[in-house]
Amino acid sequence: MKMMFSNNVQRFVVFLSLLTVGSIFASCSKGETSEQLVDSETSLSFAVENLSEVADAGVIKGNETAPAETPDLVPVSGNVGSTTRATTKKSVAAVNTSFVPAAAAIVGEAREVVGDGYDAIVTLTEEDNTVKSASGRFINSKVSSAASGSTGNVAAAMTSGNKYRVLIYDNNDNYVGTIDATSGTALSPAFPVFKNTTYKWYAYSYNSQTQVPVPANTANPTITTTAGAAGLLYDSGTLTTVAGSNKISIVFEHRLASIAVKVDTRGLFTTINSVAGTNGTAGDLRSGTLNLKTGVYTNTSANTTKSDLLDWTNAAAATGDSVKVAYLYTSGTTAISNFKVTLTNLKVNLDDGSVRNFDDKTFTFPTSFTPQLGKRYTATITLIESAVEVGGVRWARENLYYRAGDTGYRFRNRSSNIYQTNVADLTSTTEFFSFAALTSSNSATPAVRDICKLAFPKNTWRLPTPAEQQALVNVSTNTSSTPYRVYGQSSDARYASWTYNTSNEYGTVWTSFMALGRRAKGSNTVENYSRTSNSSGYFWSNTFVQGTTRAYYMRVDVFGTANSFNNSTVVASQIEDDNMRYGMNIRCVRND
């Protein structure tokens, strides 16, 4: 810690000390004492009590269990063709809030077709970032004082090791000195002062390990903020000292509007390898000059260059490397229309150990908002695997599987055979589900709920109906058709593929259904599977026969030699007695 005094103040202290000694001797003859004495034991010291921001800022809703009252399974009283069908409640949220922070108000949301195999949902939310309490400001309760700030309920701890500075003035606004301090320490060094004297103090910080400067003009102290990746915290107060140690607690509040930019790849079922970016329009963010005595900006100016998004960190421990966040700041309070974020160098880690690179992309948040100082705005870019439309139905590109470690219902990143990879979790116990069971265990209870709806973001996907599976069956095998169905065999497995001759916004489109067999009832034995000869694939629908253990599925048979695949076929609306307990694959469709 550094303590600095002006030469005038030092001379004044020496003069006053001598004068006080004379006064003491003069007063003692009358039996009186001076109430305003220089006392080597009277001092000020500061500590950061907390930071006035929402304590759960990093918490993001994820795949918590969805309401059991809307399972979205379809019971029928007879065959699929029967006209008797029980009504079901379909739960499709107008706004998908599974990635919106708790207590945040949605300012705007839109879905973008990005191309390159993925979509994006861009969401802008607003929440009050000031939850400061004016009570309990002083560690020693003897001190009488007033402190600035609004009232609230919860605050977060300031990161240990971050730097802050305190300017000290007397009651006539004369500069006394400064304390250079660090959060996470019990108290700053003691700053010697007079007892029974009123002082004013002003604390400020970049909320980082970079120390804020001493103002060039301490008579009229100001600090200039830089728009972009540099926050500013502020607190102030007055106190009348008592003899001894006067310990003041600081509750910092934000003096800028913060914009958290989050990139969420849970909908791609990947983790983030690297990411960088900038805001899209330079002038959206503004710099300003803050008067440290009043806590008010005297002027602001628009940025002339874009601000880099720096210091990407994990948004929350629970979501790990799947969700990253970086911050921008602005002192401006003028409206921002169509806020933009450009992501560069985005790379994600796939489940087979490879890394996928994305082209640079600018995302637009199609709404207008007016930043307010002390509020936090969160611009979330949620990346979602795109669907492949066949017969008017939008199919997931890969199978659903279950990973117990993160309670995850996920899609494969590739159509590879689960047996031909060295990735630890790609085993037969993760890929095959009993009908509508919550997990892929062979003992899991069937007919519980539509688990496609639990894949992130919740309610984006669902199980297909038998009629939607039939739409795949109806696609021609004529390769001049669009789309067409073809059978094939790779080094991994046999498959049926639905392919378009022409490209769309995602490039050349196809989706393959692997013939991986099925898990026998009550065991992990896989039957009707072969890499090089006749093999079948089994895929659940959302429909079962009410009052029975029978449910409908689609079967893909890839039979014959690798050159002709004669006798290969796809058949929907299949049903067998007691077949709910078989382990079959799940291919979800978009819940549009």
C-alpha positions as CSV (number, residue, x, y, z in Angstrom):
1,M,0.0,0.0,0.0
2,K,1.2,3.5,-0.7
3,M,0.2,6.7,1.3
4,M,0.8,10.1,-0.3
5,F,0.4,13.5,1.3
6,S,0.8,16.9,-0.2
7,N,3.7,19.0,1.2
8,N,1.2,21.5,2.5
9,V,-0.6,18.8,4.5
10,Q,2.6,17.6,6.0
11,R,3.7,21.1,7.0
12,F,0.2,21.6,8.4
13,V,0.4,18.4,10.5
14,V,3.8,19.5,12.0
15,F,2.5,22.9,12.8
16,L,-0.7,21.6,14.3
17,S,1.3,19.1,16.4
18,L,3.4,21.9,17.9
19,L,0.3,24.1,18.4
20,T,-1.6,21.2,20.1
21,V,1.2,20.5,22.5
22,G,1.1,24.2,23.6
23,S,-2.6,24.1,23.9
24,I,-2.5,21.0,26.0
25,F,-0.2,22.6,28.6
26,A,-2.4,25.7,28.6
27,S,-5.6,23.8,28.9
28,C,-4.4,21.4,31.6
29,S,-4.2,24.3,34.1
30,K,-8.0,24.7,33.6
31,G,-8.7,21.0,33.7
32,E,-9.8,20.8,30.0
33,T,-8.7,18.6,27.1
34,S,-8.7,19.3,23.3
35,E,-11.2,17.2,21.4
36,Q,-9.3,17.5,18.0
37,L,-5.9,16.1,18.5
38,V,-3.2,14.6,16.3
39,D,-3.2,11.0,17.6
40,S,-0.7,8.5,16.2
41,E,-3.2,5.8,17.0
42,T,-6.1,7.4,15.0
43,S,-6.3,6.1,11.5
44,L,-8.5,5.0,8.6
45,S,-8.3,1.6,7.0
46,F,-10.5,0.0,4.3
47,A,-11.7,-3.4,3.3
48,V,-13.9,-4.5,0.4
49,E,-17.0,-6.0,1.9
50,N,-18.5,-7.2,-1.4
51,L,-19.3,-6.2,-5.0
52,S,-22.7,-5.0,-5.7
53,E,-23.7,-7.4,-8.5
54,V,-26.0,-10.4,-8.7
55,A,-24.1,-13.2,-7.0
56,D,-25.3,-16.0,-9.4
57,A,-24.3,-14.1,-12.6
58,G,-22.6,-17.2,-14.0
59,V,-25.4,-19.6,-13.4
60,I,-27.1,-20.8,-16.5
61,K,-30.2,-23.0,-16.7
62,G,-29.5,-26.2,-18.5
63,N,-31.1,-29.6,-18.8
64,E,-32.8,-29.8,-15.4
65,T,-35.7,-32.3,-15.5
66,A,-38.6,-31.1,-17.5
67,P,-42.2,-31.1,-16.1
68,A,-43.5,-34.7,-15.8
69,E,-47.1,-33.6,-16.6
70,T,-46.3,-33.0,-20.3
71,P,-44.6,-36.3,-21.5
72,D,-45.7,-36.0,-25.1
73,L,-45.9,-39.7,-25.7
74,V,-48.9,-40.7,-27.8
75,P,-51.0,-43.6,-26.7
76,V,-53.4,-45.2,-29.3
77,S,-56.1,-47.8,-28.6
78,G,-55.2,-50.0,-31.6
79,N,-53.1,-49.9,-34.7
80,V,-51.5,-46.7,-35.8
81,G,-54.1,-46.4,-38.5
82,S,-56.9,-46.4,-35.9
83,T,-59.0,-43.3,-35.6
84,T,-59.2,-43.6,-31.8
85,R,-56.3,-41.5,-30.4
86,A,-55.8,-40.1,-26.9
87,T,-55.3,-36.3,-26.8
88,T,-52.0,-35.1,-25.5
89,K,-50.7,-31.8,-24.4
90,K,-47.9,-30.4,-26.5
91,S,-45.5,-28.2,-24.7
92,V,-43.6,-25.8,-27.0
93,A,-42.3,-22.6,-25.5
94,A,-42.7,-19.5,-27.6
95,V,-39.3,-18.4,-26.2
96,N,-36.9,-21.1,-25.3
97,T,-35.7,-20.0,-21.8
98,S,-33.5,-23.0,-21.1
99,F,-30.4,-20.8,-21.7
100,V,-31.7,-17.6,-20.1
101,P,-30.1,-16.7,-16.7
102,A,-32.5,-16.7,-13.7
103,A,-34.1,-13.3,-12.9
104,A,-33.3,-11.8,-16.3
105,A,-35.8,-10.1,-18.5
106,I,-35.7,-11.0,-22.2
107,V,-35.2,-8.0,-24.4
108,G,-35.1,-9.8,-27.7
109,E,-34.6,-13.2,-29.3
110,A,-34.3,-14.5,-32.8
111,R,-33.2,-17.7,-34.6
112,E,-30.6,-17.4,-37.3
113,V,-29.9,-20.0,-40.0
114,V,-26.1,-19.8,-40.0
115,G,-25.2,-22.5,-42.4
116,D,-22.2,-24.8,-42.1
117,G,-24.3,-27.4,-40.3
118,Y,-25.6,-25.3,-37.4
119,D,-28.3,-22.7,-36.4
120,A,-28.1,-20.1,-33.7
121,I,-30.5,-18.6,-31.3
122,V,-29.5,-15.1,-30.2
123,T,-30.9,-13.8,-27.0
124,L,-30.5,-10.5,-25.3
125,T,-31.5,-10.2,-21.6
126,E,-31.3,-7.4,-19.1
127,E,-31.0,-7.6,-15.3
128,D,-30.2,-5.1,-12.5
129,N,-26.6,-5.4,-11.6
130,T,-26.9,-3.3,-8.4
131,V,-27.9,-5.0,-5.2
132,K,-26.0,-2.8,-2.8
133,S,-27.0,-2.4,0.9
134,A,-26.2,0.8,2.8
135,S,-26.3,-1.0,6.2
136,G,-23.3,-2.5,7.9
137,R,-20.8,-0.4,6.1
138,F,-18.4,0.0,9.0
139,I,-16.6,-2.8,10.7
140,N,-16.3,-0.9,14.0
141,S,-19.8,0.1,14.9
142,K,-18.7,3.1,16.9
143,V,-18.2,5.2,13.7
144,S,-21.0,7.4,12.6
145,S,-21.2,7.7,8.9
146,A,-23.3,8.1,5.7
147,A,-22.6,6.0,2.6
148,S,-23.8,6.3,-1.0
149,G,-25.6,3.5,-2.8
150,S,-28.9,1.8,-3.3
151,T,-30.4,-0.9,-1.3
152,G,-30.7,-4.6,-2.2
153,N,-30.6,-8.2,-1.1
154,V,-27.6,-10.1,-2.4
155,A,-24.1,-9.2,-3.5
156,A,-21.1,-11.0,-4.9
157,A,-17.5,-11.2,-3.5
158,M,-14.9,-9.1,-5.3
159,T,-12.2,-11.3,-6.8
160,S,-9.3,-11.6,-4.5
161,G,-6.2,-9.8,-5.7
162,N,-8.0,-7.1,-7.7
163,K,-6.7,-3.6,-7.1
164,Y,-8.6,-0.5,-5.9
165,R,-7.8,3.0,-4.8
166,V,-9.3,5.3,-2.1
167,L,-9.0,9.1,-2.2
168,I,-9.4,10.9,1.1
169,Y,-10.6,14.5,1.6
170,D,-11.4,16.6,4.6
171,N,-14.8,18.1,5.2
172,N,-13.8,21.2,3.1
173,D,-13.0,19.1,0.1
174,N,-9.3,19.5,0.5
175,Y,-7.3,16.5,-0.7
176,V,-5.6,14.6,2.1
177,G,-4.1,11.6,0.5
178,T,-4.7,8.2,-1.2
179,I,-4.6,4.5,-0.3
180,D,-3.5,2.0,-2.9
181,A,-5.1,-1.3,-1.9
182,T,-5.8,-4.9,-2.9
183,S,-9.1,-6.9,-2.4
184,G,-8.9,-10.1,-0.4
185,T,-6.8,-8.7,2.4
186,A,-8.3,-8.1,5.8
187,L,-7.6,-4.3,5.8
188,S,-5.6,-1.7,4.0
189,P,-2.6,-0.2,5.7
190,A,-3.6,2.3,8.4
191,F,-3.8,5.9,7.1
192,P,-3.1,8.5,9.9
193,V,-5.9,11.1,10.5
194,F,-7.3,13.4,13.2
195,K,-9.8,12.1,15.6
196,N,-13.2,13.8,15.9
197,T,-12.8,15.0,12.3
198,T,-15.1,14.5,9.3
199,Y,-13.6,13.0,6.2
200,K,-14.9,12.1,2.7
201,W,-13.6,9.1,0.8
202,Y,-14.0,8.0,-2.8
203,A,-13.1,4.4,-3.8
204,Y,-12.7,3.2,-7.4
205,S,-11.4,0.2,-9.2
206,Y,-11.1,-1.4,-12.7
207,N,-12.2,-4.7,-11.0
208,S,-9.0,-6.3,-12.2
209,Q,-5.4,-6.6,-11.1
210,T,-4.6,-3.4,-12.9
211,Q,-4.4,-0.5,-10.5
212,V,-6.4,2.7,-11.3
213,P,-4.3,5.9,-11.5
214,V,-4.3,8.8,-9.1
215,P,-6.2,11.7,-10.8
216,A,-4.0,14.4,-12.3
217,N,-6.1,17.0,-10.7
218,T,-6.9,16.0,-7.1
219,A,-8.9,19.1,-6.5
220,N,-11.4,18.0,-9.2
221,P,-10.7,14.3,-9.5
222,T,-11.9,12.5,-12.6
223,I,-11.2,9.2,-14.4
224,T,-11.7,8.4,-18.0
225,T,-13.3,5.1,-18.8
226,T,-12.4,3.1,-22.0
227,A,-15.3,1.6,-23.8
228,G,-14.8,-2.1,-24.3
229,A,-13.2,-4.6,-22.0
230,A,-12.5,-2.5,-18.9
231,G,-15.1,-2.2,-16.0
232,L,-15.2,0.5,-13.4
233,L,-16.4,0.1,-9.8
234,Y,-17.2,3.0,-7.4
235,D,-18.2,3.7,-3.9
236,S,-18.0,6.8,-1.6
237,G,-18.9,8.0,1.9
238,T,-18.3,10.3,4.8
239,L,-17.3,9.6,8.4
240,T,-16.4,11.3,11.6
241,T,-13.4,9.6,13.2
242,V,-13.1,8.4,16.8
243,A,-9.8,7.7,18.6
244,G,-8.1,4.5,17.4
245,S,-8.6,2.5,14.3
246,N,-11.5,3.6,12.0
247,K,-12.3,0.6,9.8
248,I,-14.5,1.2,6.8
249,S,-16.0,-1.5,4.6
250,I,-16.4,-0.8,0.9
251,V,-19.4,-2.1,-1.2
252,F,-18.5,-1.4,-4.8
253,E,-21.1,-0.8,-7.4
254,H,-20.7,-0.7,-11.2
255,R,-20.4,2.7,-12.8
256,L,-20.7,1.3,-16.4
257,A,-23.3,-0.8,-18.2
258,S,-21.8,-4.3,-18.8
259,I,-22.6,-6.4,-21.8
260,A,-21.7,-10.1,-21.2
261,V,-21.3,-12.0,-24.5
262,K,-21.9,-15.7,-24.0
263,V,-21.1,-18.4,-26.6
264,D,-23.1,-21.6,-25.8
265,T,-22.2,-24.8,-27.7
266,R,-24.3,-27.2,-25.6
267,G,-26.7,-27.4,-28.6
268,L,-23.8,-28.7,-30.7
269,F,-23.0,-31.2,-28.0
270,T,-19.4,-30.0,-27.9
271,T,-16.9,-28.1,-25.8
272,I,-15.2,-24.9,-26.9
273,N,-11.6,-25.2,-27.9
274,S,-11.0,-21.5,-28.7
275,V,-13.0,-18.4,-29.4
276,A,-12.3,-14.7,-30.1
277,G,-14.4,-11.8,-31.3
278,T,-15.4,-8.1,-31.3
279,N,-18.5,-6.1,-31.0
280,G,-19.9,-5.5,-34.5
281,T,-20.3,-1.8,-34.6
282,A,-17.6,0.5,-33.0
283,G,-19.9,3.4,-32.1
284,D,-22.3,1.2,-30.1
285,L,-20.0,1.5,-27.1
286,R,-19.0,4.8,-25.5
287,S,-16.1,6.1,-23.3
288,G,-16.7,8.7,-20.6
289,T,-15.2,10.9,-17.9
290,L,-16.5,10.2,-14.4
291,N,-16.3,12.8,-11.7
292,L,-15.1,10.9,-8.7
293,K,-16.7,13.3,-6.2
294,T,-20.1,13.2,-7.6
295,G,-20.1,9.7,-9.2
296,V,-21.6,11.3,-12.4
297,Y,-20.2,11.3,-16.0
298,T,-19.4,14.7,-17.3
299,N,-19.2,13.6,-20.9
300,T,-19.2,10.5,-23.1
301,S,-18.0,9.8,-26.6
302,A,-18.6,7.1,-29.2
303,N,-15.9,4.5,-29.9
304,T,-14.1,4.9,-33.2
305,T,-12.8,1.3,-33.3
306,K,-14.4,-2.0,-32.4
307,S,-13.7,-3.5,-29.0
308,D,-12.1,-6.9,-28.7
309,L,-13.7,-9.5,-26.5
310,L,-10.9,-10.5,-24.2
311,D,-10.4,-12.9,-21.3
312,W,-13.0,-15.6,-22.2
313,T,-13.8,-17.7,-19.2
314,N,-16.2,-20.5,-18.3
315,A,-19.6,-19.0,-17.6
316,A,-20.3,-21.5,-14.8
317,A,-18.7,-24.5,-13.3
318,A,-21.7,-26.7,-14.2
319,T,-21.4,-26.0,-17.9
320,G,-17.6,-26.1,-18.1
321,D,-16.0,-25.4,-21.4
322,S,-19.3,-25.6,-23.3
323,V,-20.3,-22.0,-22.4
324,K,-17.7,-19.2,-22.5
325,V,-18.2,-15.5,-21.6
326,A,-16.4,-12.3,-22.1
327,Y,-17.4,-8.7,-21.2
328,L,-17.8,-5.3,-22.8
329,Y,-18.6,-2.1,-21.0
330,T,-20.1,1.3,-22.0
331,S,-20.7,4.6,-20.2
332,G,-23.3,5.5,-22.9
333,T,-27.0,5.7,-22.1
334,T,-28.2,6.2,-25.7
335,A,-30.1,3.5,-27.6
336,I,-28.3,0.7,-29.4
337,S,-30.1,-0.8,-32.4
338,N,-29.3,-4.3,-33.7
339,F,-26.3,-4.9,-31.5
340,K,-23.8,-7.1,-33.3
341,V,-21.1,-9.6,-32.2
342,T,-18.5,-11.0,-34.5
343,L,-17.0,-14.3,-33.5
344,T,-13.6,-15.3,-34.9
345,N,-11.4,-18.4,-34.4
346,L,-14.3,-20.4,-33.0
347,K,-13.2,-24.1,-32.6
348,V,-15.0,-26.9,-30.9
349,N,-14.0,-30.3,-29.6
350,L,-16.0,-33.2,-31.1
351,D,-16.8,-36.4,-29.4
352,D,-14.4,-38.5,-31.5
353,G,-11.4,-36.3,-30.4
354,S,-11.2,-34.1,-33.5
355,V,-11.5,-30.3,-33.6
356,R,-14.0,-28.5,-35.9
357,N,-13.2,-24.9,-37.1
358,F,-15.9,-22.4,-37.9
359,D,-15.8,-19.5,-40.3
360,D,-15.9,-16.0,-38.9
361,K,-19.5,-15.0,-38.3
362,T,-21.4,-11.8,-37.3
363,F,-24.5,-12.3,-35.2
364,T,-27.2,-9.6,-35.0
365,F,-29.5,-9.1,-32.0
366,P,-32.6,-7.7,-33.7
367,T,-33.8,-5.3,-31.1
368,S,-33.1,-1.9,-29.6
369,F,-32.1,-1.3,-26.0
370,T,-30.9,1.6,-24.0
371,P,-28.0,0.8,-21.7
372,Q,-28.4,1.9,-18.1
373,L,-25.5,2.3,-15.8
374,G,-25.2,-0.4,-13.3
375,K,-27.3,-2.9,-15.3
376,R,-26.0,-6.0,-16.9
377,Y,-27.0,-7.1,-20.5
378,T,-26.3,-10.6,-21.6
379,A,-26.0,-11.3,-25.3
380,T,-26.1,-15.1,-25.7
381,I,-25.3,-16.9,-28.9
382,T,-26.6,-20.4,-28.5
383,L,-25.4,-22.7,-31.3
384,I,-27.6,-25.6,-32.2
385,E,-27.1,-28.5,-34.6
386,S,-29.1,-27.9,-37.7
387,A,-31.8,-30.3,-38.9
388,V,-32.1,-32.0,-42.3
389,E,-35.5,-31.8,-43.9
390,V,-36.8,-34.9,-45.6
391,G,-40.5,-35.2,-46.6
392,G,-41.4,-32.1,-44.8
393,V,-39.9,-33.3,-41.5
394,R,-36.7,-31.8,-40.0
395,W,-34.5,-34.7,-38.7
396,A,-31.6,-34.6,-36.4
397,R,-28.3,-35.5,-38.2
398,E,-27.2,-38.1,-35.6
399,N,-28.6,-40.4,-33.0
400,L,-29.5,-39.4,-29.4
401,Y,-27.4,-40.9,-26.7
402,Y,-27.1,-40.6,-22.9
403,R,-24.0,-39.6,-20.9
404,A,-24.6,-40.0,-17.2
405,G,-21.6,-37.9,-16.1
406,D,-23.3,-34.7,-17.0
407,T,-26.9,-35.9,-17.1
408,G,-26.7,-35.3,-20.8
409,Y,-29.0,-36.2,-23.6
410,R,-26.8,-35.6,-26.5
411,F,-26.4,-36.2,-30.3
412,R,-23.4,-37.8,-31.8
413,N,-21.1,-35.4,-33.7
414,R,-20.7,-37.9,-36.5
415,S,-22.6,-40.9,-37.9
416,S,-19.8,-43.3,-37.0
417,N,-20.4,-46.7,-35.6
418,I,-20.2,-46.6,-31.8
419,Y,-18.2,-49.8,-31.8
420,Q,-15.4,-48.5,-34.1
421,T,-14.0,-45.7,-31.9
422,N,-11.7,-45.5,-28.9
423,V,-13.7,-42.7,-27.2
424,A,-14.5,-44.1,-23.7
425,D,-18.3,-43.3,-23.5
426,L,-19.2,-44.6,-27.0
427,T,-20.4,-48.0,-25.9
428,S,-23.5,-50.1,-26.4
429,T,-24.8,-49.0,-23.0
430,T,-25.2,-45.4,-24.1
431,E,-26.8,-45.7,-27.5
432,F,-29.8,-48.0,-27.0
433,F,-33.0,-47.1,-25.0
434,S,-36.0,-49.0,-24.0
435,F,-39.1,-47.2,-25.3
436,A,-39.2,-43.6,-23.8
437,A,-37.0,-44.6,-20.9
438,L,-35.1,-41.9,-19.1
439,T,-31.7,-43.6,-19.4
440,S,-30.0,-46.2,-21.7
441,S,-29.7,-48.8,-18.9
442,N,-31.2,-52.1,-19.8
443,S,-33.2,-52.0,-16.6
444,A,-34.6,-48.5,-17.1
445,T,-38.4,-48.2,-16.9
446,P,-40.0,-47.7,-20.3
447,A,-42.8,-45.3,-21.4
448,V,-41.8,-42.4,-19.0
449,R,-41.4,-39.4,-21.3
450,D,-40.1,-38.0,-24.6
451,I,-36.4,-37.7,-23.9
452,C,-35.7,-35.9,-27.2
453,K,-37.2,-32.9,-25.4
454,L,-34.4,-33.0,-22.8
455,A,-31.6,-32.5,-25.3
456,F,-30.3,-29.0,-25.1
457,P,-31.9,-26.6,-25.6
458,K,-35.0,-28.2,-24.0
459,N,-38.1,-28.6,-26.2
460,T,-36.1,-28.0,-29.4
461,W,-36.4,-31.7,-30.4
462,R,-38.9,-34.4,-30.0
463,L,-39.6,-38.1,-30.9
464,P,-41.0,-38.6,-34.4
465,T,-44.5,-39.9,-35.1
466,P,-45.0,-43.1,-37.1
467,A,-46.4,-40.9,-39.9
468,E,-43.1,-38.9,-39.9
469,Q,-41.1,-42.1,-40.1
470,Q,-43.3,-43.2,-43.0
471,A,-42.3,-40.0,-44.8
472,L,-38.7,-41.4,-44.9
473,V,-40.1,-44.7,-46.3
474,N,-41.8,-42.9,-49.1
475,V,-38.7,-41.3,-50.4
476,S,-37.6,-42.8,-53.7
477,T,-34.4,-44.8,-54.3
478,N,-34.1,-43.1,-57.7
479,T,-30.9,-41.1,-57.5
480,S,-32.2,-38.5,-59.8
481,S,-34.9,-37.6,-57.3
482,T,-34.6,-34.9,-54.7
483,P,-34.2,-36.2,-52.1
484,Y,-33.5,-39.8,-52.7
485,R,-32.7,-42.8,-50.5
486,V,-29.5,-44.9,-50.9
487,Y,-28.0,-47.8,-49.0
488,G,-24.3,-48.1,-48.3
489,Q,-21.5,-49.7,-46.3
490,S,-18.5,-47.8,-44.7
491,S,-15.7,-49.1,-42.6
492,D,-17.9,-48.5,-39.6
493,A,-21.3,-50.0,-40.5
494,R,-24.0,-50.4,-43.0
495,Y,-26.5,-47.5,-43.4
496,A,-29.5,-46.0,-45.2
497,S,-28.9,-42.4,-46.3
498,W,-31.3,-39.7,-47.4
499,T,-29.5,-37.3,-49.7
500,Y,-30.3,-34.1,-51.7
501,N,-28.8,-33.6,-55.2
502,T,-28.8,-29.8,-54.6
503,S,-27.3,-27.7,-51.8
504,N,-29.1,-25.3,-49.5
505,E,-28.1,-22.9,-46.8
506,Y,-26.2,-25.7,-45.1
507,G,-24.3,-26.9,-48.2
508,T,-24.9,-30.5,-49.5
509,V,-27.4,-32.1,-47.2
510,W,-27.7,-35.7,-46.1
511,T,-28.5,-37.8,-43.1
512,S,-27.7,-41.4,-42.4
513,F,-29.4,-44.0,-40.2
514,M,-26.9,-46.6,-39.1
515,A,-27.9,-50.2,-39.0
516,L,-26.6,-50.9,-35.5
517,G,-28.9,-53.6,-34.4
518,R,-30.8,-53.5,-31.2
519,R,-30.2,-54.4,-27.5
520,A,-31.9,-57.5,-26.3
521,K,-34.5,-57.2,-23.6
522,G,-32.9,-57.1,-20.1
523,S,-29.3,-57.3,-21.3
524,N,-26.5,-55.5,-23.1
525,T,-26.3,-58.1,-25.9
526,V,-26.7,-56.5,-29.3
527,E,-28.6,-58.5,-31.9
528,N,-29.1,-58.3,-35.7
529,Y,-25.9,-56.3,-36.2
530,S,-23.1,-56.9,-38.6
531,R,-20.5,-54.5,-40.1
532,T,-20.1,-56.3,-43.4
533,S,-23.3,-58.4,-43.9
534,N,-27.1,-58.2,-43.3
535,S,-27.7,-55.7,-40.6
536,S,-30.8,-53.9,-39.2
537,G,-31.3,-50.6,-37.4
538,Y,-34.3,-49.9,-35.1
539,F,-35.6,-46.4,-34.3
540,W,-38.4,-45.6,-31.8
541,S,-41.4,-43.4,-32.6
542,N,-43.4,-41.5,-29.9
543,T,-46.4,-43.9,-30.1
544,F,-47.5,-46.9,-28.1
545,V,-50.6,-49.1,-27.7
546,Q,-52.4,-47.9,-24.6
547,G,-52.6,-50.6,-21.8
548,T,-49.9,-52.7,-23.3
549,T,-46.1,-53.0,-23.5
550,R,-46.1,-52.5,-27.2
551,A,-44.7,-49.4,-29.0
552,Y,-44.1,-48.5,-32.7
553,Y,-40.7,-48.2,-34.3
554,M,-39.1,-47.9,-37.8
555,R,-36.7,-50.6,-39.0
556,V,-33.9,-50.1,-41.5
557,D,-32.7,-53.3,-43.2
558,V,-29.5,-53.1,-45.2
559,F,-29.2,-56.6,-46.7
560,G,-27.3,-58.1,-49.6
561,T,-23.8,-57.6,-50.9
562,A,-21.9,-54.3,-50.6
563,N,-22.2,-53.9,-54.4
564,S,-26.0,-54.2,-54.7
565,F,-27.7,-54.2,-51.3
566,N,-30.5,-56.1,-52.8
567,N,-33.4,-56.7,-50.5
568,S,-32.6,-53.6,-48.5
569,T,-35.6,-51.7,-47.2
570,V,-37.0,-49.3,-44.7
571,V,-40.3,-50.1,-42.9
572,A,-42.2,-47.9,-40.5
573,S,-45.0,-48.6,-38.0
574,Q,-43.5,-51.8,-36.8
575,I,-44.7,-53.3,-33.6
576,E,-44.1,-56.5,-31.6
577,D,-45.4,-58.0,-28.3
578,D,-43.6,-56.8,-25.2
579,N,-41.2,-54.8,-27.4
580,M,-40.9,-51.7,-25.2
581,R,-38.0,-53.3,-23.3
582,Y,-35.8,-53.7,-26.4
583,G,-33.0,-51.2,-26.6
584,M,-33.4,-49.2,-29.9
585,N,-31.8,-46.1,-31.3
586,I,-33.5,-42.7,-31.2
587,R,-33.4,-40.2,-34.0
588,C,-35.2,-37.0,-33.0
589,V,-37.0,-34.4,-35.1
590,R,-37.3,-30.6,-34.6
591,N,-40.1,-29.5,-32.4
592,D,-41.2,-26.7,-34.7
